[in-house]
């Protein structure tokens, strides 16, 4: 299930090509094309012989791989209703996560994970944001339902007032606000459109002052165990704010990054990374609902402190495709293998 007919088409095609030995039929559709009255879906099914997608109407699939994205806000209520209906009539591989705020509130209380989360607060008025800026001098504000680095701003106090910076398509944009009323107006406009969170600015940059983070992709295997599919470093523009590939970041291998920045990922940091990978997936799934894959973004500050910056239940694969293309076959097989696991497991459980 995708946001649009063309969304992630290459990825879905590779999964569908892989389905033949699994004896599975693969189809794709958008939520808008679910007919709950007829219990049918309009979309495309994959023809294994011709290796192409063919327009078709079909029954509700047994297993749904949900890859829908909805921008900076929740999906429209009609779409949400259709997806909720579908969840009652089919088995989703992963049921997704709620907004960043709810995830943060839950995991921040966990004794084995709480030290890795930066202080985060929900902000609903411009006065909230300005109050945090007065206290901290530099803050990051990010949308609660954001992805790909979109809608993230750095606010810095300076002699002339407040500097607001953002990164878009690899370029950094600055806007100076000399009066609090100007800033108030701009912030309130932002908050009227989207829900925002506020965090202290952390210096998560390398020796060249380029922001960077470590992206790790996890998926479930055929035995319902979490497996690391790959990892890589994303670096942003010098003096930039984000390192997301969608906002102009660049992917580099961990080995290449460590050669240039040997002090950054020490043995102690790698031990903490392994601790997070062992702990976080099971704990997040215990509190929320079933998950199939996770993209975990980790930041490392100048003092060697490791931070969990983002947890994404619908992660991209660009960084793995660029740096570890040999792992893509496993990634394409994973939804099919996990569907098989669910078929066996849910039948035994009587679902």
C-alpha positions in Angstrom: 0.0 0.0 0.0 1.6 3.2 -1.2 0.8 7.0 -1.1 0.5 7.2 -4.9 0.6 4.8 -7.9 4.2 5.7 -8.7 5.5 5.9 -5.2 8.5 3.5 -4.5 7.6 1.7 -7.7 11.1 0.2 -8.3 11.2 -1.1 -4.7 7.8 -2.8 -5.0 8.7 -4.3 -8.4 11.9 -5.9 -6.9 9.8 -7.3 -4.1 7.2 -8.7 -6.6 9.9 -10.3 -8.7 11.3 -12.0 -5.6 7.8 -13.4 -4.7 7.7 -16.3 -7.3 9.5 -19.0 -5.1 7.3 -17.9 -2.2 4.2 -18.8 -4.2 2.7 -15.4 -3.4 0.7 -12.9 -5.5 1.8 -9.3 -5.1 -0.5 -6.3 -5.8 -0.2 -2.6 -5.0 -2.8 0.1 -4.3 -3.4 3.4 -2.6 -5.8 3.8 0.4 -8.2 5.9 -1.7 -9.0 2.8 -3.8 -10.2 0.6 -1.0 -13.9 -0.2 -1.3 -15.1 -1.2 2.2 -18.6 -2.0 1.0 -17.6 -4.5 -1.7 -14.5 -5.5 0.3 -12.5 -5.0 -2.9 -9.4 -2.9 -3.9 -8.6 -1.3 -7.2 -4.9 -1.2 -8.0 -2.3 -3.2 -9.9 -1.2 -6.8 -9.6 2.2 -8.1 -10.7 2.3 -10.5 -13.6 5.2 -12.9 -12.9 5.6 -14.1 -16.5 5.7 -10.7 -18.1 7.3 -9.1 -15.1 5.0 -6.1 -15.3 2.1 -4.5 -13.3 -1.4 -4.9 -14.7 -4.5 -2.8 -13.6 -6.8 -5.0 -11.6 -9.6 -5.2 -9.0 -8.9 -7.8 -6.3 -10.1 -9.0 -2.9 -8.5 -7.5 0.3 -5.0 -8.9 0.4 -4.1 -11.2 3.3 -1.0 -9.2 4.2 -0.4 -5.5 3.8 3.0 -3.8 3.6 2.1 -0.2 4.5 4.5 2.3 2.9 2.1 5.3 2.9 3.5 8.7 3.9 1.4 11.8 4.7 3.8 14.8 5.0 4.1 16.9 8.1 0.6 16.3 9.5 -1.6 13.2 10.1 -3.3 11.8 7.0 -6.8 13.1 6.1 -9.6 11.6 8.3 -11.2 9.8 5.3 -7.9 8.1 4.4 -7.3 7.3 8.1 -10.8 5.7 8.3 -10.1 3.5 5.3 -6.7 2.4 6.7 -8.3 1.6 10.1 -11.0 -0.4 8.4 -8.3 -2.3 6.4 -6.5 -3.1 9.6 -9.6 -5.0 10.8 -9.8 -7.0 7.6 -6.2 -7.8 6.9 -2.9 -8.4 8.7 -0.4 -5.5 8.4 3.3 -6.5 8.5 3.9 -3.5 10.7 1.2 -1.3 12.4 3.4 1.8 12.5 4.3 4.2 15.3 2.3 7.2 16.6 3.9 10.7 16.5 7.4 11.5 17.8 6.0 13.1 21.0 4.1 10.0 22.1 7.1 7.7 21.3 9.5 10.1 23.2 7.2 10.3 26.3 7.1 6.5 26.4 10.8 5.7 25.8 12.1 8.6 28.0 10.8 6.7 31.0 12.6 3.5 30.1 15.6 3.0 32.5 17.8 1.4 29.8 17.1 4.0 27.1 16.3 7.3 28.9 19.9 8.6 28.9 20.0 8.5 25.0 17.1 10.9 24.4 17.7 14.7 24.3 15.3 16.8 26.3 12.2 17.3 24.2 9.1 19.4 24.8 5.8 19.9 22.9 5.2 23.5 21.9 1.8 24.9 21.1 2.5 28.7 21.1 5.2 31.0 19.9 5.7 32.1 23.5 6.6 28.5 24.4 9.3 28.5 21.7 10.7 31.9 22.6 10.8 30.9 26.3 13.0 27.9 25.5 15.2 30.0 23.2 15.7 32.6 26.0 16.8 29.8 28.3 19.0 27.8 25.9 20.3 30.4 23.3 20.0 27.8 20.5 17.2 25.4 19.9 15.9 23.0 17.2 12.2 22.9 16.4 10.9 19.9 14.4 7.4 18.8 13.3 5.8 16.0 15.3 4.9 14.0 12.2 7.8 15.0 10.0 10.2 12.8 8.0 13.2 13.3 5.8 14.4 16.4 7.6 11.5 18.6 6.3 10.3 21.5 8.4 13.2 21.5 10.9 14.5 24.9 12.0 17.5 26.1 14.1 16.8 29.2 16.1 19.8 31.1 17.5 19.9 34.2 19.6 22.3 36.9 18.4 23.0 40.6 18.9 20.5 41.6 16.2 17.6 39.4 17.6 17.0 35.8 16.4 18.5 34.0 13.4 16.3 31.2 12.0 18.1 28.7 9.7 16.9 25.8 7.7 18.3 23.3 5.1 16.5 22.7 1.8 17.8 20.7 -1.2 21.4 20.9 0.1 21.3 24.7 0.7 21.2 26.5 4.0 18.8 29.4 4.3 18.9 32.1 7.0 16.4 34.6 8.1 17.1 37.3 10.7 14.3 38.5 12.9 15.1 41.8 14.6 11.9 42.1 16.6 10.1 39.6 18.9 6.8 40.5 17.4 8.0 39.6 13.9 9.3 36.3 15.2 6.1 35.7 17.1 4.1 36.1 14.0 6.2 33.7 11.9 6.3 31.0 14.6 2.5 31.2 15.2 1.9 30.8 11.4 4.1 27.6 11.6 2.3 26.3 14.6 -1.1 26.9 13.1 -0.2 24.5 10.3 1.7 21.7 12.1 2.4 20.4 15.6 6.0 21.1 16.7 8.5 19.8 19.2 11.5 21.7 20.6 14.9 20.4 21.6 18.2 22.0 22.7 20.6 22.4 19.8 23.2 19.6 20.0 26.6 19.9 18.2 26.3 16.8 16.1 29.0 17.7 13.5 32.4 16.4 12.4 35.7 18.2 12.3 34.7 20.0 9.1 31.6 21.4 10.9 29.3 19.2 8.7 26.3 17.8 10.6 26.2 14.0 10.5 24.2 11.1 11.9 24.3 7.3 11.8 21.3 5.6 10.1 20.7 1.9 10.9 18.1 -0.1 9.1 16.5 -3.0 11.0 13.9 -5.5 9.7 12.3 -8.6 11.1 13.4 -12.0 9.6 11.4 -15.1 9.0 11.7 -16.1 12.6 10.4 -12.8 13.9 13.9 -11.7 15.0 15.2 -8.2 14.5 18.1 -8.1 12.0 20.4 -5.2 11.1 20.2 -4.8 7.3 22.9 -2.1 7.0 24.1 1.2 8.3 25.8 4.3 7.0 26.7 7.9 7.9 24.8 10.8 6.4 26.6 14.1 6.3 25.0 17.5 5.5 26.4 20.7 4.2 29.1 22.6 6.2 27.4 24.6 9.0 24.1 23.1 8.0 21.4 21.7 10.3 20.3 18.4 9.0 22.1 15.5 7.3 19.0 13.8 5.7 19.5 12.7 2.1 16.2 14.4 1.2 17.6 17.8 2.3 20.8 17.4 0.4 22.8 15.1 2.6 25.4 12.7 1.4 25.8 9.0 2.3 29.3 7.6 3.2 30.4 4.3 4.6 31.1 4.0 8.3 34.7 2.9 7.5 35.4 6.0 5.4 33.9 8.2 8.1 35.9 6.6 10.8 39.1 7.1 8.8 38.5 10.8 8.6 37.0 11.1 12.1 38.8 8.4 14.1 37.8 9.7 17.5 34.0 9.8 16.8 32.9 6.2 17.0 35.0 4.7 19.7 34.6 1.1 21.1 32.5 2.6 23.9 30.2 4.3 21.4 29.8 1.1 19.4 28.9 -0.8 22.7 26.2 1.8 23.3 25.0 1.4 19.7 24.7 -2.4 20.3 22.9 -1.8 23.6 20.3 0.4 21.8 19.8 -2.1 19.0 19.3 -4.9 21.5 16.9 -2.9 23.7 14.9 -0.4 21.6 13.1 -2.6 19.0 11.7 -5.0 21.6 10.7 -2.2 24.1 9.0 0.0 21.5 7.1 -3.0 20.2 6.0 -4.1 23.7 4.4 -0.6 24.3 3.0 0.1 20.8 1.9 -2.4 18.1 3.6 -4.9 15.9 6.4 -3.5 13.8 8.2 -5.0 10.7 11.1 -2.5 10.2 12.8 0.5 11.9 15.2 3.2 10.8 17.1 4.4 13.8 19.0 7.7 13.5 21.7 8.3 16.1 23.7 11.4 16.7 27.1 11.6 18.4 28.1 14.9 20.0 31.6 16.4 20.5 31.9 14.8 23.9 31.1 11.3 22.5 27.6 11.2 23.9 25.2 9.1 21.8 21.7 10.4 21.1 18.6 8.8 19.7 17.5 11.5 17.2 14.7 9.7 15.4 12.9 6.4 15.2 11.1 5.7 11.9 8.7 2.8 11.3 8.6 3.4 7.6 12.3 4.0 6.9 13.9 4.7 3.5 16.6 2.5 2.0 18.6 5.0 0.0 21.6 4.8 2.3 21.8 1.0 2.1 21.2 1.0 -1.6 24.1 3.4 -2.1 26.6 1.9 0.4 25.7 -1.8 0.7 23.8 -2.7 -2.5 24.6 -6.4 -1.9 22.1 -6.3 1.1 19.1 -5.2 -1.1 18.2 -8.9 -2.0 17.7 -9.6 1.7 15.6 -6.4 2.0 13.4 -7.4 -0.9 12.9 -10.9 0.5 12.1 -9.6 4.0 8.4 -8.6 3.5 7.7 -12.0 1.9 9.5 -13.9 4.6 7.7 -12.0 7.4 4.4 -12.5 5.7 5.1 -16.3 5.8 6.0 -16.0 9.5 2.7 -14.2 10.2 0.7 -16.7 8.2 2.1 -19.6 10.3 2.0 -17.6 13.6 -1.4 -16.0 13.3 -3.0 -19.3 12.2 -1.7 -21.0 15.3 -2.8 -18.1 17.5 -6.3 -18.4 15.9 -6.3 -14.9 14.5 
